[in-house]
Amino acid sequence: MGIIMITEKAYAKINLTLSVGEKREDGYHEIDSVMHSISLCDEVTLTEAEGISLSIKEGLAPEGKANLMWEAAELFFRETGFSGGVHMELVKQIPSEAGMGGGSSDAAAVLHGLNRMTGQQLSLMALADMGAKRGADVLFCVAGGCRRCEGIGEKLTPLAGWAGLPVVIVRPGVSISTGKAYGLLDVCPRRRAGTAESCIEALKNKDRTMLLASLSNDFEDVLFKAEPVLGETFSYLSSLCKKAMMTGSGSAFFLMAGNEVQQRKLAAKIKEERPQWYVGTAKTIL
């Protein structure tokens, strides 16, 4: 038998809605978020090897044990008792520190890939439980599609979702640590009213107007003030498209284009006017 090599796509996510509750005694925050996978993805290639190793073939990502992929591989071998190793190669396309689950989706791809490579045949549920040990975003990325995430992100409810919606992804040259973002929220006296229910209804009925009206992110109110670049980015994008939205705790935004022609035009215009920013196109997937 030859050496087994497996390639997995690691899909990014966007938060269509994101409501954040008060800080709990354990330091975590309760969230209520409708998340949707999009076609923008990294590529993870796994090859049978001695021990665990990682090489970044393209793009920027943490090296070695600092990468969630390494943790995911260690976790998989530990939980399954499988004695073996893996060499992981990463082609990075998802912008990092963007609120798009880039690192988490790579870790999820490692869990899926190792499940195939080792012939363990664990169920999606078992892989998701494993992913949850590395964080709520990993759990979502293992499951993928469109889901409502509640609790500290560990409660996932599958939703109808809406595949094929064209989005433009924009990330200005600024990054926000998740910890800082939550810290700013904690001292903010007011939160927006949650919109998850109307978003779920809009997705179910394929109601575009209702969907656009339901897009919401609690982090916008505090981060736009604390980080003027984000506020300026939002104003600029809102002048081009009727709905620009920050995803996660930033710093990426997504614009819901009416169709693929508008999507291409928007992306080209932003690239021309803001050449230093990351600008990409994608569509929602299930």
KOLBA-572948 format. One record per residue (C-alpha): residue in three letters; x, y, z. Coordinates in steps of 0.5 Angstrom, whole numbers, padded with zeros to 4 digits, always signed. Layout:
% KOLBA-572948
ALAXYZ...
***
This chain:
% KOLBA-572948
MET+0000+0000+0000GLY+0002+0007-0002ILE+0002+0013+0003ILE-0005+0016+0004MET-0006+0023+0002ILE-0012+0027+0003THR-0014+0034+0001GLU-0020+0038+0005LYS-0023+0044+0004ALA-0023+0049+0010TYR-0029+0054+0009ALA-0030+0060+0012LYS-0036+0063+0016ILE-0040+0069+0016ASN-0044+0071+0022LEU-0051+0074+0019THR-0053+0076+0026LEU-0049+0076+0033SER-0052+0078+0040VAL-0047+0077+0046GLY-0050+0077+0053GLU-0047+0079+0059LYS-0040+0076+0062ARG-0041+0070+0066GLU-0038+0068+0072ASP-0033+0063+0068GLY-0031+0069+0064TYR-0035+0066+0058HIS-0040+0070+0054GLU-0047+0067+0052ILE-0048+0068+0045ASP-0054+0068+0040SER-0051+0068+0033VAL-0054+0065+0026MET-0047+0063+0022HIS-0047+0061+0015SER-0041+0057+0011ILE-0039+0061+0005SER-0035+0058-0001LEU-0028+0062+0001CYS-0024+0057+0003ASP-0017+0054+0005GLU-0014+0048+0003VAL-0011+0043+0008THR-0007+0037+0005LEU-0005+0031+0010THR+0000+0026+0009GLU+0001+0020+0013ALA+0008+0021+0017GLU+0012+0020+0023GLY+0010+0024+0029ILE+0006+0031+0027SER+0009+0037+0023LEU+0006+0043+0019SER+0008+0047+0013ILE+0005+0053+0011LYS+0005+0053+0003GLU+0002+0059+0002GLY-0001+0065+0006LEU+0000+0067+0013ALA-0001+0063+0019PRO+0002+0061+0026GLU+0007+0056+0025GLY+0008+0049+0029LYS+0004+0048+0036ALA+0001+0055+0036ASN-0003+0053+0030LEU-0010+0050+0032MET-0009+0045+0026TRP-0003+0042+0031GLU-0008+0042+0037ALA-0013+0038+0033ALA-0009+0033+0030GLU-0006+0032+0037LEU-0013+0032+0040PHE-0015+0027+0034PHE-0010+0022+0036ARG-0011+0022+0043GLU-0018+0021+0043THR-0018+0016+0038GLY-0012+0012+0041PHE-0010+0012+0034SER-0002+0011+0034GLY+0001+0015+0028GLY+0003+0021+0025VAL+0001+0026+0020HIS+0004+0032+0016MET+0000+0037+0014GLU+0000+0043+0009LEU-0004+0049+0009VAL-0006+0053+0003LYS-0008+0060+0006GLN-0014+0064+0003ILE-0018+0066+0009PRO-0016+0073+0012SER-0014+0072+0019GLU-0016+0075+0025ALA-0022+0077+0021GLY-0028+0074+0025MET-0029+0069+0019GLY-0026+0062+0023GLY-0020+0062+0019GLY-0016+0058+0024SER-0022+0054+0026SER-0024+0052+0019ASP-0017+0049+0018ALA-0017+0045+0025ALA-0024+0042+0023ALA-0021+0040+0016VAL-0016+0036+0020LEU-0021+0033+0024HIS-0025+0031+0018GLY-0019+0029+0014LEU-0016+0025+0020ASN-0022+0021+0020ARG-0022+0019+0013MET-0014+0018+0013THR-0015+0013+0019GLY-0021+0010+0017GLN-0024+0011+0024GLN-0031+0013+0021LEU-0033+0017+0027SER-0040+0020+0026LEU-0041+0028+0025MET-0043+0028+0032ALA-0037+0025+0035LEU-0032+0030+0030ALA-0037+0036+0033ASP-0036+0034+0040MET-0028+0033+0039GLY-0028+0040+0035ALA-0032+0043+0041LYS-0026+0042+0046ARG-0022+0047+0041GLY-0027+0052+0041ALA-0034+0054+0039ASP-0032+0056+0032VAL-0029+0050+0031LEU-0035+0046+0033PHE-0039+0050+0028CYS-0034+0049+0022VAL-0034+0041+0023ALA-0041+0042+0022GLY-0042+0047+0017GLY-0048+0050+0013CYS-0052+0054+0016ARG-0054+0054+0024ARG-0056+0058+0030CYS-0050+0058+0035GLU-0053+0059+0042GLY-0050+0058+0049ILE-0042+0059+0049GLY-0043+0057+0042GLU-0044+0050+0044LYS-0051+0049+0042LEU-0052+0048+0035THR-0059+0048+0031PRO-0059+0046+0024LEU-0062+0052+0019ALA-0065+0052+0012GLY-0060+0056+0010TRP-0059+0060+0003ALA-0054+0057-0002GLY-0052+0062-0007LEU-0052+0069-0004PRO-0046+0073-0007VAL-0042+0076-0002VAL-0036+0081-0003ILE-0031+0080+0003VAL-0027+0086+0005ARG-0022+0086+0011PRO-0018+0093+0012GLY-0011+0093+0014VAL-0013+0093+0022SER-0014+0087+0027ILE-0018+0086+0033SER-0016+0081+0038THR-0023+0078+0040GLY-0021+0079+0048LYS-0021+0086+0047ALA-0027+0086+0043TYR-0031+0083+0048GLY-0028+0087+0054LEU-0030+0093+0050LEU-0037+0090+0050ASP-0037+0089+0057VAL-0037+0096+0059CYS-0042+0098+0054PRO-0049+0099+0057ARG-0053+0098+0052ARG-0054+0092+0047ARG-0058+0091+0040ALA-0065+0087+0040GLY-0063+0080+0038THR-0065+0079+0031ALA-0064+0071+0030GLU-0071+0070+0030SER-0073+0074+0024CYS-0066+0072+0020ILE-0068+0065+0021GLU-0075+0066+0018ALA-0072+0070+0012LEU-0067+0064+0010LYS-0073+0060+0011ASN-0078+0064+0006LYS-0072+0066+0002ASP-0074+0073+0003ARG-0068+0078+0001THR-0071+0084+0004MET-0073+0081+0011LEU-0066+0078+0011LEU-0062+0085+0010ALA-0066+0088+0015SER-0064+0082+0020LEU-0057+0083+0019SER-0054+0085+0026ASN-0048+0085+0030ASP-0047+0087+0037PHE-0039+0088+0036GLU-0040+0094+0031ASP-0043+0099+0036VAL-0037+0099+0040LEU-0031+0097+0035PHE-0033+0103+0031LYS-0032+0108+0036ALA-0026+0104+0039GLU-0022+0103+0032PRO-0024+0109+0028VAL-0021+0105+0021LEU-0027+0100+0022GLY-0032+0106+0023GLU-0029+0109+0017THR-0029+0102+0013PHE-0037+0101+0015SER-0038+0108+0012TYR-0035+0107+0006LEU-0038+0100+0004SER-0045+0103+0006SER-0044+0108+0001LEU-0043+0103-0004CYS-0048+0097-0002LYS-0054+0098+0002LYS-0052+0093+0007ALA-0045+0092+0009MET-0044+0088+0016MET-0038+0086+0020THR-0037+0079+0021GLY-0035+0076+0028SER-0031+0081+0032GLY-0028+0083+0026SER-0024+0086+0022ALA-0027+0083+0016PHE-0034+0086+0013PHE-0039+0082+0008LEU-0043+0086+0003MET-0049+0082+0000ALA-0049+0083-0007GLY-0056+0083-0011ASN-0053+0078-0016GLU-0046+0076-0019VAL-0045+0082-0024GLN-0046+0087-0018GLN-0042+0083-0014ARG-0036+0083-0019LYS-0037+0091-0020LEU-0037+0092-0013ALA-0031+0088-0012ALA-0027+0091-0017LYS-0029+0098-0015ILE-0026+0097-0008LYS-0020+0094-0010GLU-0019+0100-0015GLU-0020+0105-0009ARG-0017+0101-0003PRO-0012+0097-0006GLN-0008+0096+0000TRP-0015+0092+0003TYR-0016+0085+0002VAL-0022+0084-0002GLY-0025+0077-0004THR-0032+0074-0007ALA-0035+0068-0005LYS-0042+0065-0004THR-0046+0062+0001ILE-0046+0055+0001LEU-0049+0049+0005
***
